[in-house]
């Protein structure tokens, strides 16, 4: 496989604490902007895996890890907001397989704390009870790459060196693949009376606020249209996957990620309905995207150019990951409830701020059936207000009301399937008009 057709990797050190949207932008914006610009290609669609260390896991052993899901989903939302804003600024399309000039950016959280010493062992595919993997396992399973971007800072260089130590045993990395990038200052604020400090070359780790660990689930469910998979969809799917209670070897049956995808017949009245992707195409995009979070194989993806193996039946697509420990099932839904009122064993529902009322309706319906309610988790909505503030910070100028309105509209175009369909409709109309014009 030509290296230029491979995805690129951006390694990001631990987030600032607290990880507010403003702090995330200051810390990660320079690196993300340069990596997106370098990854974009006029000849093809490109993929950028953004791997950020998430040092907030705890547990009695490597196999049993615990973390607070709100911390993780908030970090994901902040990163996808920055990515959407920067893609608008750089005129980069964000949807999966969107064609030349688009960058499919995917955020992966790594279990890594630079204050925790790593034993001197060869990279292995380490099983554990979450979809989060440690740095050695990530290095062993995610390869090969086109470019590997890293941040020129104390924490960034340390992360790159550690990654290289584990990666070089399973892949060859040429010097020209390693691309240093500028990084912003990372502000860490102590939570027990410490003082704030932060530089571009290092950080001070504070005492952390202890959040209650989240109970993971064997069957997690969410639903959506997933038309032209964009950053908002990626956030929802990734945050939901974090709730899976993954069995370690021989510890029990697989966990299941059940994703209801709206059937074509319910979308006929959508704006620009003729440009809605068929259900099969939307389901494949969901599974292909999730493979970058769930798949773990020493073979990497060089031999998997066609993506994961999917069992395709009418309205029911399934794929398995991690030697059968995780089953992803995409089912066609014809109403607002989908599998949540068909499967009593579902225990967890993931919603967004826009669909929380649907979650309440689901539990009301389950109560009427005499079933237990679902534990409901709400994912942050990518906010136009955050985008306006992020764009103003990126530009270093005050944003006027008219400019703010334009930013909000353009940001919505990056996280709206309707806006993406409109752009395709306009492009098709322009092409038809051009081809029909007199010479």
Order of alpha helices (4+ residues) and beta strands (2+ residues): beta-alpha-beta-alpha-beta-beta-alpha-beta-alpha-beta-beta-alpha-beta-alpha-beta-beta-beta-beta-alpha-beta-alpha-alpha-alpha
